[in-house]
Amino acid sequence: MTFEEIIGNLQKKIYHPIYFLMGEETYFIDKISDYIADNVLTEAEKGFNQTVLYGKDLEPSTIIGNARRFPMMANHQVIIVREAQNIKKIEDLEPYVKNPLNSTILVINYKYKTLDKRKTFPKLIDQKGVLFESKKIYDNQLPAWITTYLKNQRYTISPQAAAMIAEYLGTDLGKVVNELDKLIISLPVGTQITPDQIEKNIGISKEFNVFELQNALGDRDLLRANRIINYFGANPSSNPVTVVVSALFSYFSKLLNYHFLEDKSQNNVASVLQVHPFFVKNYVAAAKNYNIKKLVEIVSILREYDMKSKGWGNVSASQADLQKEMIYRILH
């Protein structure tokens, strides 16, 4: 069952006796757990029928004991187990999972870990309730996720603006949503979000960001690339070299892959490289400026500077100097 299906069922008051929420991406786990905590019971019912337990030093038998109680003056009781990944022998809940109370809604937040779905315990959860794996969003999926999130809030966003946010904030969805929510508060419903609004409201420079650095390098624009990298050097906390190297490694790897594509139609390039179709023309143009031999060299350069940024083979060069050297070698 997907996140959207779970929330949709909860909104329709279709409840399951067990929600086992596991995985690396905590945003979806928190959203489901918080929705149940906030909406299943009325405020009057919560006093006797909503319990929050914490995994550290918690025994499965304690969870079972609470779950087998009946609600008082309500149709359901809600038990939320936070930090369940710290519970030893979580599979000892199996006797309860085999025969759960329909009047109990047991929500288990099992963050940063997953159960082995081949084993009996998770299979039972899947049969009796909801077994949800919250998977991490990959870098290349984030712009599309941002677009969908804003669409659900009745806003649109330009591809450039979505890419700026994705590059700047990374894949921490909680952080991304927090910034998007602060942004849309100041904008009328139906607004299309642009790079100008991103710069004004979030503080990401529309000229000096990793996305624009990629474009400058793709165009082999030495002056613009140096202006951006000098800005990065003056603002190291906002543009750490490890983040810059990671973004450029992804970009030049995609350029290298483009050279080996037999089908270079827009739709196929967008699908294989996992980029928005709007940006395909940028990759086509950049590929003309970098042949396969040079791209292989650039990938090697980026690996070298990734190691140097972490202290390997670098004694005294600052982060700013490393970035300047790296850009120089890419362009020459």
SULURPE-V645608 format. One record per residue. RES is the residue in three letters. SS is DSSP state (H for helix, E for strand, C for the rest). NEAR is the number of other C-alpha atoms within 10 Angstrom. Layout:
BEGIN
res-><RES;RES>
ss-><SS;SS>
near-><NEAR;NEAR>
END
This chain:
BEGIN
res-><MET;THR;PHE;GLU;GLU;ILE;ILE;GLY;ASN;LEU;GLN;LYS;LYS;ILE;TYR;HIS;PRO;ILE;TYR;PHE;LEU;MET;GLY;GLU;GLU;THR;TYR;PHE;ILE;ASP;LYS;ILE;SER;ASP;TYR;ILE;ALA;ASP;ASN;VAL;LEU;THR;GLU;ALA;GLU;LYS;GLY;PHE;ASN;GLN;THR;VAL;LEU;TYR;GLY;LYS;ASP;LEU;GLU;PRO;SER;THR;ILE;ILE;GLY;ASN;ALA;ARG;ARG;PHE;PRO;MET;MET;ALA;ASN;HIS;GLN;VAL;ILE;ILE;VAL;ARG;GLU;ALA;GLN;ASN;ILE;LYS;LYS;ILE;GLU;ASP;LEU;GLU;PRO;TYR;VAL;LYS;ASN;PRO;LEU;ASN;SER;THR;ILE;LEU;VAL;ILE;ASN;TYR;LYS;TYR;LYS;THR;LEU;ASP;LYS;ARG;LYS;THR;PHE;PRO;LYS;LEU;ILE;ASP;GLN;LYS;GLY;VAL;LEU;PHE;GLU;SER;LYS;LYS;ILE;TYR;ASP;ASN;GLN;LEU;PRO;ALA;TRP;ILE;THR;THR;TYR;LEU;LYS;ASN;GLN;ARG;TYR;THR;ILE;SER;PRO;GLN;ALA;ALA;ALA;MET;ILE;ALA;GLU;TYR;LEU;GLY;THR;ASP;LEU;GLY;LYS;VAL;VAL;ASN;GLU;LEU;ASP;LYS;LEU;ILE;ILE;SER;LEU;PRO;VAL;GLY;THR;GLN;ILE;THR;PRO;ASP;GLN;ILE;GLU;LYS;ASN;ILE;GLY;ILE;SER;LYS;GLU;PHE;ASN;VAL;PHE;GLU;LEU;GLN;ASN;ALA;LEU;GLY;ASP;ARG;ASP;LEU;LEU;ARG;ALA;ASN;ARG;ILE;ILE;ASN;TYR;PHE;GLY;ALA;ASN;PRO;SER;SER;ASN;PRO;VAL;THR;VAL;VAL;VAL;SER;ALA;LEU;PHE;SER;TYR;PHE;SER;LYS;LEU;LEU;ASN;TYR;HIS;PHE;LEU;GLU;ASP;LYS;SER;GLN;ASN;ASN;VAL;ALA;SER;VAL;LEU;GLN;VAL;HIS;PRO;PHE;PHE;VAL;LYS;ASN;TYR;VAL;ALA;ALA;ALA;LYS;ASN;TYR;ASN;ILE;LYS;LYS;LEU;VAL;GLU;ILE;VAL;SER;ILE;LEU;ARG;GLU;TYR;ASP;MET;LYS;SER;LYS;GLY;TRP;GLY;ASN;VAL;SER;ALA;SER;GLN;ALA;ASP;LEU;GLN;LYS;GLU;MET;ILE;TYR;ARG;ILE;LEU;HIS>
ss-><C;C;H;H;H;H;H;H;H;H;H;C;C;C;C;C;C;E;E;E;E;E;E;C;C;H;H;H;H;H;H;H;H;H;H;H;H;H;H;C;C;C;H;H;H;H;H;H;H;E;E;E;E;E;C;C;C;C;C;H;H;H;H;H;H;H;H;C;C;C;C;C;C;C;C;C;E;E;E;E;E;E;C;H;H;H;C;C;C;H;H;H;H;H;H;H;H;H;C;C;C;C;C;E;E;E;E;E;E;E;E;C;C;C;C;C;C;C;C;H;H;H;H;H;H;H;H;H;C;E;E;E;E;C;C;C;C;C;H;H;H;H;H;H;H;H;H;H;H;H;H;H;C;C;C;E;E;C;H;H;H;H;H;H;H;H;H;H;H;C;C;C;H;H;H;H;H;H;H;H;H;H;H;H;H;C;C;C;C;C;C;E;E;C;H;H;H;H;H;H;H;C;C;C;C;C;C;C;C;H;H;H;H;H;H;H;H;H;C;C;C;H;H;H;H;H;H;H;H;H;H;H;H;H;C;C;C;C;C;C;H;H;H;H;H;H;H;H;H;H;H;H;H;H;H;H;H;H;H;C;C;C;C;C;C;H;H;H;H;H;H;H;H;C;C;C;H;H;H;H;H;H;H;H;H;H;H;H;H;C;C;H;H;H;H;H;H;H;H;H;H;H;H;H;H;H;H;H;H;C;C;C;C;C;C;C;C;C;H;H;H;H;H;H;H;H;H;H;H;H;H;C>
near-><10;12;14;11;10;18;16;12;12;17;14;9;11;10;20;20;22;25;24;22;24;24;20;17;20;20;17;22;24;16;14;19;19;12;13;22;19;11;12;20;18;12;10;10;17;18;11;13;21;19;16;11;16;18;20;13;9;17;16;19;14;11;20;18;10;16;23;16;13;16;17;13;11;15;14;22;28;24;22;22;22;20;17;24;22;15;18;14;10;18;15;14;17;17;12;17;22;13;12;20;19;17;19;24;23;27;25;25;24;26;22;15;15;17;18;10;13;8;10;12;19;20;15;17;21;18;12;18;19;21;22;20;22;22;16;17;15;10;15;17;15;21;25;16;15;21;20;15;15;20;14;9;13;14;18;20;19;15;18;19;24;21;24;24;24;23;20;18;14;16;20;15;20;15;13;17;15;10;16;18;13;12;16;19;9;10;13;10;12;13;12;16;21;17;21;15;18;20;16;12;15;14;10;20;16;19;16;18;21;24;22;19;23;19;17;19;22;23;19;17;13;14;10;18;24;18;15;18;23;17;16;23;21;12;12;13;9;14;19;16;22;17;16;22;22;13;18;20;19;14;18;23;16;19;22;20;15;19;16;10;13;9;11;15;11;15;13;15;24;18;12;14;20;14;19;19;16;12;14;20;13;14;22;17;12;20;21;12;14;21;13;15;9;15;21;14;12;23;19;13;17;21;14;15;22;21;13;18;20;12;12;11;12;13;8;8;14;12;18;20;13;18;24;18;12;19;19;13;13;17;15;8>
END
